[in-house]
Amino acid sequence: MTGILYGISVGPGDPELMTLKAVRRIRECDILVVPAEDYQESVAYKIALGAVEELREKQVVGVSMPMTRDPKILAEHHRRAADRIEAWLEEGRNVGFLTLGDVTVYSTYIYVHKLVAADGYRTELISGVPSFCAAAARLGIGLAEQKESLHVIPASGGIEEALELPGTRVFMKAGKQLGAVKQQLKASEAEVWMVENCGMPGERIFRSADAIDENAGYYSLLIAKEVHG
């Protein structure tokens, strides 16, 4: 019998937001994989460790996932990670891949998951709390009410077009584009918030476009709500 690969969501940052199922799967898996060359530096690992102390005794392996948009480089690293995982599955070992937020939302892991599944191995996705839901809860606001639409958008491009969409717009992964995104949000009529490092050390909350720190870190999420009336 070959092993099973589990894509395990660890939530946005607060270990208490991890699901019972995620905790159980981590405890049951023979090997845990994290997207970092040094697994101890992985944010996903640190979050999971806050909920599963036994993780210290587990075999944890880091795999390189470079921050690049080069499709060839990304494909090579995804394939390399899939090959390593498949070798363990062939030995009958169950493998859990830890990923931030929810595994189905802009997750690096999903590319590895699709490769392993296409090669005929058993796979399962363990859902978790998405970062934008945690951020909205932290802000004390609703994301979508009555007939409002909710749009989740990568902030690396298409901001002007996205701001024309009705309802609530969630902008993820602004990164180095945060300054430009801030200016576009300031020029809009939307009500704007940003949460940096939601549920993690160094969490900061910004309650207007003007207040946003353009030098905020990678884990920054913006919410722009359409103003009615």
C-alpha positions in Angstrom: 0.0 0.0 0.0 1.3 3.4 -0.9 1.0 6.3 1.4 -1.3 9.3 1.2 -0.4 12.9 0.7 -2.3 15.5 2.7 -2.2 19.2 1.9 -2.8 20.6 5.4 -4.0 24.2 6.0 -2.6 25.7 9.1 -4.6 28.9 8.9 -3.4 32.6 8.8 -1.2 32.8 11.9 -2.9 32.1 15.2 -2.4 28.5 16.1 -5.8 28.4 17.8 -7.4 28.9 14.3 -6.1 25.5 13.1 -8.8 22.9 12.7 -9.1 19.8 14.7 -8.7 17.8 11.5 -5.4 19.6 10.6 -4.0 18.9 14.1 -5.0 15.2 13.9 -3.5 14.7 10.5 -0.2 16.3 11.6 -0.1 13.9 14.5 -0.9 10.9 12.2 1.5 11.7 9.3 4.9 10.0 9.2 6.6 13.0 7.4 5.7 16.7 7.4 6.9 18.9 4.5 7.1 22.7 4.6 7.9 25.2 1.8 11.3 26.4 3.1 14.8 25.2 2.8 15.2 25.4 6.6 12.0 24.0 8.0 12.5 25.7 11.4 12.3 29.1 9.6 9.0 28.2 7.9 6.0 30.3 9.1 3.7 27.4 8.5 5.9 25.2 10.7 5.9 27.8 13.5 2.2 28.1 13.4 1.6 24.3 13.5 4.1 24.0 16.3 2.0 26.3 18.4 -0.9 23.8 18.2 0.9 20.5 17.9 3.8 20.2 20.3 4.5 16.6 19.1 5.7 18.2 15.8 9.1 18.6 17.4 9.5 14.8 17.4 8.3 14.4 13.8 10.4 14.1 10.7 10.0 17.5 9.1 11.6 18.2 5.7 11.9 21.6 4.0 11.6 21.9 0.2 12.7 24.9 -1.8 9.9 27.1 -3.3 11.6 30.2 -4.6 9.9 33.6 -4.8 9.9 34.0 -8.5 7.4 34.4 -11.4 9.6 32.4 -13.8 7.3 29.5 -14.8 10.3 27.3 -15.7 12.0 27.7 -12.4 8.7 27.2 -10.5 7.9 24.1 -12.5 11.3 22.6 -11.8 10.9 23.1 -8.0 7.4 21.8 -8.0 8.4 18.6 -9.8 11.4 18.1 -7.5 9.2 18.4 -4.5 6.6 16.0 -6.0 9.4 13.4 -6.8 10.6 13.5 -3.2 7.1 13.1 -1.8 6.3 10.3 -4.2 9.4 8.4 -3.0 8.1 8.4 0.6 4.6 7.5 -0.6 6.1 4.4 -2.4 7.5 3.4 1.0 3.9 3.4 2.4 4.5 6.6 4.4 1.8 9.2 4.8 3.0 12.7 4.1 1.6 16.1 5.2 2.5 19.3 3.4 1.9 22.3 5.7 0.6 25.5 4.0 -0.5 28.9 5.2 -4.1 30.0 5.2 -6.3 27.7 3.2 -4.7 25.2 0.9 -7.1 26.1 -2.0 -6.4 29.8 -2.0 -3.3 31.0 -3.8 -1.3 28.1 -2.3 2.1 27.1 -3.6 1.3 23.5 -2.5 -1.6 23.0 -4.9 0.8 22.7 -7.8 2.7 19.9 -6.1 -0.6 18.3 -5.1 -1.8 18.2 -8.8 1.5 16.6 -9.9 1.3 13.9 -7.3 -2.4 13.3 -7.9 -1.8 13.1 -11.7 0.8 10.4 -11.1 -1.8 8.2 -9.5 -1.2 8.7 -5.8 -3.9 9.2 -3.1 -4.2 12.8 -2.0 -6.4 14.8 0.3 -6.8 18.5 1.0 -7.5 19.6 4.6 -9.2 23.0 4.5 -8.5 25.8 7.0 -9.3 29.4 7.9 -8.4 31.7 4.9 -6.4 34.8 5.8 -9.1 37.2 4.6 -11.7 35.7 6.9 -9.3 36.0 9.8 -8.4 39.6 8.9 -12.1 40.6 8.6 -12.8 39.0 12.0 -9.9 40.8 13.5 -11.2 44.1 12.1 -14.7 43.3 13.4 -16.3 43.7 9.9 -18.3 41.6 7.6 -17.0 40.7 4.2 -20.3 40.2 2.4 -23.7 41.1 3.5 -27.1 40.6 1.8 -26.5 40.7 -1.9 -22.9 42.0 -1.9 -20.3 40.2 -4.0 -16.9 39.2 -2.6 -13.9 39.3 -4.9 -10.4 37.8 -4.0 -7.7 39.4 -6.1 -3.9 39.1 -6.3 -2.7 42.6 -5.7 0.2 42.3 -8.1 -1.9 43.7 -11.0 -5.2 44.8 -12.3 -6.1 47.0 -9.3 -8.0 49.7 -11.2 -10.2 47.1 -12.9 -10.8 45.3 -9.6 -11.9 48.5 -7.9 -14.7 48.8 -10.4 -16.1 45.5 -9.3 -19.2 45.8 -7.0 -19.1 44.7 -3.3 -16.0 43.9 -1.3 -12.6 43.5 -2.8 -9.8 41.5 -1.0 -6.3 42.2 -2.2 -3.7 39.6 -1.4 0.1 39.4 -1.9 0.7 43.1 -2.7 4.4 42.8 -1.8 6.6 45.4 -3.5 3.5 46.8 -5.2 2.0 48.0 -1.9 2.9 51.7 -2.5 1.2 51.7 -5.9 -1.8 49.8 -4.5 -2.1 52.4 -1.7 -2.3 55.3 -4.1 -5.0 53.6 -6.2 -7.0 52.8 -3.1 -6.7 56.4 -1.9 -8.0 57.7 -5.2 -11.0 55.3 -5.0 -14.2 55.9 -3.0 -13.9 52.6 -1.1 -13.6 52.1 2.6 -10.2 50.5 3.1 -8.5 48.4 5.8 -5.2 46.5 5.9 -4.0 43.9 8.4 -0.3 42.9 8.5 0.8 39.6 10.0 -2.7 38.7 11.1 -2.6 36.6 14.2 1.2 36.5 14.3 3.8 38.5 16.2 4.1 42.0 14.8 0.4 42.2 13.8 -0.6 45.7 12.7 -4.0 47.1 11.7 -4.6 50.0 9.4 -8.1 51.5 9.2 -7.8 53.7 6.1 -5.9 53.9 2.9 -4.0 57.0 4.1 -2.8 55.1 7.2 -1.3 52.1 5.3 2.5 51.7 5.7 3.9 51.3 2.3 6.8 49.3 3.8 4.6 46.7 5.5 5.6 43.1 5.2 4.7 40.3 2.8 1.9 39.0 4.9 -0.3 42.1 4.4 -3.9 41.8 3.3 -6.1 44.7 2.1 -9.9 44.9 2.2 -11.8 47.6 0.2 -15.5 47.8 0.6 -17.9 49.6 -1.7 -19.5 52.5 0.0 -23.3 52.5 -0.4 -25.4 55.6 -0.5 
